[in-house]
């Protein structure tokens, strides 16, 4: 168990987080999500400083009581925690399980999932009710878990209510348990307005189909074509579902002064070389593809002077986001030269005891 001052000290080192002590608890306001985590220091068993998958510094807290342990991870832009079991949410003697439910979830992922199910329910045409029911149940489990950490995810509840209203509550689920905190959030959400992202995949695809040489010149030298001509542009319009600006913006996000060189081929394949300057040496990322199934990371070089800075995580995070936008089913990293390269840990949780505890619960 940790002292209050120690918990505050752990969180104060993270940018974007404002920690304070309120009513005997540590309050950590995360500006990026406009919400506050409330931590009982008596439940904090241990902690470690880690790198988030996007390369940000983060704090992983191992929370626990006499019965169990659970994670609470704070980054400058997010909070990661463990969703509650469906039995906590549903008032039913029958066990309901969501086969692909994640063992941990980020606050931003919860909001995105709530928005997606609401928009899916509001689209014209038939709705696949079993899938919608699972999504609504999963989001509700995530929201309830967030409230147990002191968070108040009003926007997620607002999206959930929109989905529920769009289908008239007609889903194959038993009743939900009484939850005064949910009711309070629902009341607050009923007076708020949530709007979807302004530009979705369809809009990006339409813009990509109208790309010209001028669009590439506008993003140079950060993003450059290996041979910029009308043939290259025609390949882009045929195979790329995003604009050059969006491609470069995702791939080079928060990689200062980085440059990417892109090659495209008539069969739809391509390759990208990214160079990230860093003093006397530069980091290098190379990836390629020959179809839409797999994007293959061929090489990553991180100079010693740039190691242990979260750069590997950031590079891979950007690459995975780009791969998802382009429609690839998976990203493969080819690791060679064992002993010469040390590949960083990407996922959560990092604490060995916590990792084992979560694995046991999922078995």
C-alpha positions as CSV (number, residue, x, y, z in Angstrom):
1,X,0.0,0.0,0.0
2,X,1.2,3.5,-0.8
3,X,0.9,6.8,0.9
4,X,-1.1,9.6,-0.7
5,X,1.9,11.8,-1.3
6,X,3.6,9.0,-3.1
7,X,0.7,8.5,-5.5
8,X,0.6,12.2,-6.2
9,X,4.3,12.2,-6.9
10,X,3.9,9.3,-9.4
11,X,1.2,11.2,-11.3
12,X,2.7,14.6,-11.2
13,X,5.5,13.4,-13.5
14,X,3.0,12.8,-16.3
15,X,2.3,15.7,-18.7
16,X,-1.4,16.6,-19.2
17,X,-2.4,15.3,-15.7
18,X,-3.2,17.5,-12.7
19,X,-3.1,15.6,-9.4
20,X,-4.5,16.8,-6.1
21,X,-5.8,15.4,-2.9
22,X,-9.6,15.7,-2.3
23,X,-11.5,14.1,0.6
24,X,-8.6,11.7,1.4
25,X,-8.3,10.5,-2.2
26,X,-6.0,11.4,-5.0
27,X,-7.8,13.1,-7.9
28,X,-6.1,13.0,-11.3
29,X,-7.6,15.3,-13.9
30,X,-6.8,14.1,-17.4
31,X,-7.3,17.1,-19.7
32,X,-7.3,15.2,-22.9
33,X,-10.5,13.3,-21.9
34,X,-11.8,16.0,-19.7
35,X,-12.5,13.6,-16.8
36,X,-11.0,12.8,-13.4
37,X,-9.8,9.6,-11.9
38,X,-10.2,9.2,-8.1
39,X,-7.7,6.9,-6.5
40,X,-7.8,5.4,-3.0
41,X,-4.1,5.3,-2.0
42,X,-4.8,2.4,0.3
43,X,-5.7,0.3,-2.7
44,X,-2.4,1.0,-4.6
45,X,-0.1,-2.0,-4.0
46,X,2.7,-0.9,-6.3
47,X,3.4,1.1,-9.4
48,X,5.9,1.4,-12.3
49,X,6.7,3.9,-14.9
50,X,6.2,2.6,-18.4
51,X,5.8,3.7,-22.0
52,X,2.4,3.7,-23.5
53,X,1.9,2.1,-26.9
54,X,1.9,5.5,-28.5
55,X,5.3,6.3,-26.9
56,X,3.9,8.6,-24.2
57,X,5.2,8.2,-20.6
58,X,2.7,6.4,-18.4
59,X,2.1,5.2,-14.9
60,X,0.9,1.7,-14.3
61,X,-0.8,1.2,-10.9
62,X,-1.5,-2.2,-9.4
63,X,-4.7,-1.8,-7.4
64,X,-5.9,-4.5,-5.0
65,X,-7.7,-5.6,-1.9
66,X,-7.8,-8.9,0.0
67,X,-9.6,-10.7,-2.8
68,X,-8.0,-9.5,-6.1
69,X,-5.8,-7.1,-8.0
70,X,-6.7,-4.9,-11.0
71,X,-4.9,-2.4,-13.2
72,X,-5.2,1.3,-13.4
73,X,-3.0,3.0,-16.1
74,X,-2.7,6.7,-16.7
75,X,-1.1,8.3,-19.7
76,X,-1.1,12.0,-20.7
77,X,-4.1,11.4,-22.9
78,X,-6.0,8.4,-21.5
79,X,-6.9,6.1,-18.7
80,X,-6.8,2.3,-19.0
81,X,-8.7,0.0,-16.7
82,X,-10.5,-3.4,-16.4
83,X,-14.2,-3.6,-17.5
84,X,-16.5,-5.2,-14.9
85,X,-18.0,-8.7,-15.5
86,X,-21.4,-8.9,-17.2
87,X,-22.9,-10.3,-14.0
88,X,-22.3,-6.9,-12.3
89,X,-24.4,-5.2,-15.0
90,X,-27.1,-7.8,-15.9
91,X,-29.9,-8.8,-13.5
92,X,-30.1,-12.5,-14.6
93,X,-29.3,-15.9,-13.2
94,X,-28.0,-16.9,-16.7
95,X,-24.4,-16.2,-17.4
96,X,-23.7,-13.9,-20.4
97,X,-20.2,-13.8,-21.8
98,X,-18.8,-11.7,-24.7
99,X,-16.3,-14.0,-26.3
100,X,-14.0,-11.3,-27.7
101,X,-14.3,-8.8,-24.8
102,X,-10.9,-7.1,-24.0
103,X,-9.4,-7.7,-20.6
104,X,-8.6,-4.0,-20.3
105,X,-9.9,-0.9,-22.1
106,X,-8.9,2.7,-22.6
107,X,-11.3,5.5,-21.9
108,X,-11.0,6.7,-25.5
109,X,-11.7,3.2,-26.8
110,X,-14.9,3.1,-24.7
111,X,-16.0,6.4,-26.2
112,X,-15.2,5.2,-29.7
113,X,-17.1,1.9,-29.3
114,X,-20.1,3.8,-27.9
115,X,-20.1,6.2,-30.8
116,X,-19.8,3.3,-33.3
117,X,-22.7,1.3,-32.0
118,X,-24.9,4.4,-31.9
119,X,-24.1,5.3,-35.5
120,X,-24.6,1.7,-36.6
121,X,-28.1,1.7,-35.0
122,X,-29.0,5.0,-36.6
123,X,-28.1,3.9,-40.2
124,X,-31.1,3.0,-42.4
125,X,-31.7,-0.6,-43.1
126,X,-31.8,-3.8,-40.9
127,X,-29.8,-4.0,-37.7
128,X,-28.0,-7.2,-36.6
129,X,-29.5,-7.3,-33.1
130,X,-27.2,-9.9,-31.6
131,X,-24.1,-7.9,-32.5
132,X,-25.7,-4.7,-31.3
133,X,-26.7,-6.3,-28.0
134,X,-23.1,-7.5,-27.4
135,X,-21.7,-4.0,-28.2
136,X,-24.2,-2.3,-25.9
137,X,-23.5,-4.8,-23.1
138,X,-19.7,-4.4,-23.5
139,X,-19.9,-0.6,-23.5
140,X,-22.0,-0.7,-20.4
141,X,-19.5,-2.9,-18.6
142,X,-16.8,-0.5,-19.5
143,X,-18.8,2.5,-18.4
144,X,-19.6,1.0,-15.0
145,X,-15.9,0.1,-14.5
146,X,-15.0,3.7,-15.3
147,X,-17.4,4.9,-12.6
148,X,-15.7,2.6,-10.0
149,X,-12.5,4.5,-10.7
150,X,-14.3,7.8,-10.1
151,X,-14.6,8.7,-13.7
152,X,-17.8,10.2,-15.2
153,X,-18.0,9.2,-18.8
154,X,-21.0,11.2,-19.8
155,X,-20.2,11.3,-23.5
156,X,-20.1,7.5,-23.6
157,X,-23.4,7.2,-21.9
158,X,-24.9,9.8,-24.3
159,X,-23.9,7.7,-27.3
160,X,-25.2,4.5,-25.5
161,X,-28.5,6.2,-25.0
162,X,-28.7,7.2,-28.7
163,X,-28.1,3.6,-29.7
164,X,-30.7,2.3,-27.3
165,X,-33.3,4.9,-28.5
166,X,-32.6,4.1,-32.2
167,X,-33.5,0.5,-31.7
168,X,-36.2,1.1,-29.1
169,X,-34.4,-1.1,-26.5
170,X,-35.3,-4.1,-28.6
171,X,-32.3,-6.3,-28.0
172,X,-31.9,-9.9,-26.7
173,X,-30.6,-9.0,-23.3
174,X,-32.1,-9.5,-19.8
175,X,-32.8,-6.4,-17.6
176,X,-29.9,-4.3,-16.3
177,X,-29.3,-4.1,-12.6
178,X,-30.3,-1.0,-10.7
179,X,-27.4,1.5,-10.8
180,X,-27.9,4.9,-9.3
181,X,-24.6,6.2,-10.7
182,X,-25.6,5.1,-14.2
183,X,-29.0,6.8,-13.8
184,X,-27.3,10.0,-12.7
185,X,-25.0,9.9,-15.7
186,X,-27.9,9.1,-18.0
187,X,-29.8,12.1,-16.7
188,X,-26.8,14.4,-17.3
189,X,-26.2,12.8,-20.8
190,X,-29.8,13.5,-21.7
191,X,-29.1,17.2,-21.6
192,X,-25.8,17.0,-23.6
193,X,-25.1,16.7,-27.3
194,X,-22.6,14.4,-28.9
195,X,-21.5,14.7,-32.5
196,X,-19.7,12.2,-34.7
197,X,-16.3,12.8,-36.2
198,X,-16.6,15.3,-39.1
199,X,-14.7,13.1,-41.6
200,X,-15.2,9.4,-41.8
201,X,-13.6,6.7,-44.0
202,X,-16.0,7.4,-46.9
203,X,-15.1,11.0,-47.1
204,X,-11.4,10.2,-47.1
205,X,-11.9,7.6,-49.8
206,X,-13.6,10.1,-52.0
207,X,-10.9,12.7,-51.5
208,X,-8.2,10.1,-52.2
209,X,-9.8,9.3,-55.5
210,X,-9.3,12.9,-56.6
211,X,-5.7,13.2,-55.6
212,X,-3.3,15.1,-57.9
213,X,0.4,15.8,-58.1
214,X,-0.3,19.1,-56.3
215,X,-1.5,17.2,-53.2
216,X,1.9,15.5,-52.9
217,X,3.8,18.7,-53.4
218,X,1.8,20.2,-50.6
219,X,3.0,17.7,-48.1
220,X,6.7,17.5,-49.3
221,X,9.3,17.1,-48.0
222,X,7.7,15.3,-45.0
223,X,6.1,12.8,-47.4
224,X,7.6,12.3,-50.8
225,X,7.0,9.9,-53.7
226,X,10.0,7.9,-54.9
227,X,9.0,9.0,-58.4
228,X,6.3,11.6,-58.5
229,X,4.5,11.5,-61.9
230,X,1.1,10.9,-63.3
231,X,1.6,7.2,-63.2
232,X,2.4,7.2,-59.4
233,X,-0.7,9.4,-58.8
234,X,-2.9,7.0,-60.7
235,X,-1.6,4.1,-58.6
236,X,-2.4,6.1,-55.5
237,X,-6.0,6.9,-56.7
238,X,-6.5,3.2,-57.5
239,X,-5.1,1.6,-54.3
240,X,-4.9,4.2,-51.5
241,X,-8.1,5.0,-49.5
242,X,-6.7,8.1,-47.8
243,X,-5.2,11.4,-49.0
244,X,-1.4,12.0,-48.9
245,X,-1.9,14.5,-46.1
246,X,-3.8,12.0,-44.0
247,X,-1.2,9.2,-44.8
248,X,1.7,11.4,-43.7
249,X,-0.2,12.9,-40.8
250,X,-0.8,9.5,-39.2
251,X,2.5,7.9,-40.1
252,X,4.6,10.8,-38.9
253,X,2.5,11.9,-36.0
254,X,4.7,13.3,-33.2
255,X,7.9,12.2,-35.0
256,X,9.7,15.6,-35.2
257,X,11.4,16.3,-38.6
258,X,10.7,12.8,-39.8
259,X,10.5,12.1,-43.5
260,X,8.8,9.3,-45.4
261,X,9.5,8.2,-49.0
262,X,6.7,6.2,-50.6
263,X,6.9,3.8,-53.6
264,X,3.8,2.3,-55.3
265,X,3.7,-0.5,-57.9
266,X,1.2,-1.4,-60.6
267,X,0.0,-4.5,-58.8
268,X,-1.0,-2.5,-55.7
269,X,2.1,-3.2,-53.7
270,X,4.3,-0.6,-52.2
271,X,7.0,0.3,-49.7
272,X,7.8,3.1,-47.3
273,X,11.1,4.3,-45.8
274,X,10.8,6.6,-42.8
275,X,13.9,8.5,-41.5
276,X,13.8,10.1,-38.0
277,X,16.7,12.4,-37.3
278,X,18.4,12.3,-33.9
279,X,21.7,14.1,-33.6
280,X,24.6,12.1,-35.0
281,X,22.4,9.2,-36.0
282,X,18.9,8.7,-37.4
283,X,16.2,6.1,-36.6
284,X,14.9,4.1,-39.6
285,X,11.6,2.4,-40.3
286,X,11.0,0.4,-43.4
287,X,7.8,-1.5,-44.3
288,X,6.2,-2.9,-47.4
289,X,3.2,-4.8,-48.7
290,X,2.2,-6.9,-51.7
291,X,-1.5,-7.3,-51.1
292,X,-4.2,-6.1,-48.6
293,X,-3.7,-9.0,-46.1
294,X,-0.5,-8.0,-44.5
295,X,1.7,-5.0,-44.0
296,X,5.3,-6.2,-43.3
297,X,7.6,-4.2,-41.1
298,X,11.0,-5.1,-42.7
299,X,13.4,-3.1,-40.5
300,X,13.5,-0.8,-37.5
301,X,16.7,0.8,-36.3
302,X,16.8,2.8,-33.1
303,X,20.2,4.3,-32.3
304,X,21.5,4.0,-28.8
305,X,21.1,7.7,-28.2
306,X,17.4,7.4,-29.0
307,X,16.7,4.2,-27.0
308,X,14.5,4.1,-23.9
309,X,12.6,7.2,-25.1
310,X,9.3,5.6,-26.2
311,X,10.3,6.0,-29.9
312,X,9.9,2.3,-30.8
313,X,6.4,2.3,-29.3
314,X,5.5,5.6,-31.1
315,X,6.7,4.3,-34.5
316,X,4.8,1.0,-34.2
317,X,1.7,2.8,-32.9
318,X,1.7,5.1,-35.9
319,X,2.4,2.2,-38.3
320,X,-0.5,0.1,-36.9
321,X,-2.9,3.1,-37.1
322,X,-1.9,3.6,-40.7
323,X,-2.2,-0.1,-41.5
324,X,-5.8,-0.1,-40.1
325,X,-6.7,3.0,-42.1
326,X,-5.4,1.4,-45.3
327,X,-7.4,-1.8,-44.7
328,X,-4.6,-4.3,-43.8
329,X,-5.7,-7.2,-41.7
330,X,-2.4,-7.5,-39.8
331,X,1.0,-6.0,-39.3
332,X,4.0,-8.4,-39.2
333,X,7.3,-7.5,-37.6
334,X,10.2,-9.5,-38.8
335,X,12.8,-9.7,-35.9
336,X,16.2,-11.0,-36.8
337,X,19.7,-10.8,-35.3
338,X,18.7,-12.1,-31.8
339,X,20.9,-10.3,-29.2
340,X,21.5,-7.4,-31.5
341,X,18.0,-5.8,-31.3
342,X,16.0,-5.4,-28.2
343,X,12.3,-5.0,-29.1
344,X,10.2,-3.0,-26.6
345,X,7.1,-4.2,-24.9
346,X,4.0,-2.8,-26.5
347,X,0.9,-3.9,-24.5
348,X,-0.6,-3.7,-21.0
349,X,-0.2,-4.6,-18.3
350,X,3.5,-4.8,-17.7
351,X,3.5,-5.9,-14.0
352,X,4.1,-9.7,-14.1
353,X,1.8,-10.4,-11.1
354,X,-1.0,-8.4,-12.6
355,X,-0.5,-9.9,-16.0
356,X,-0.8,-13.4,-14.6
357,X,-3.9,-12.5,-12.6
358,X,-5.7,-11.2,-15.7
359,X,-4.7,-14.3,-17.6
360,X,-6.2,-16.6,-15.0
361,X,-9.5,-14.7,-15.0
362,X,-9.8,-15.1,-18.8
363,X,-9.3,-18.9,-18.7
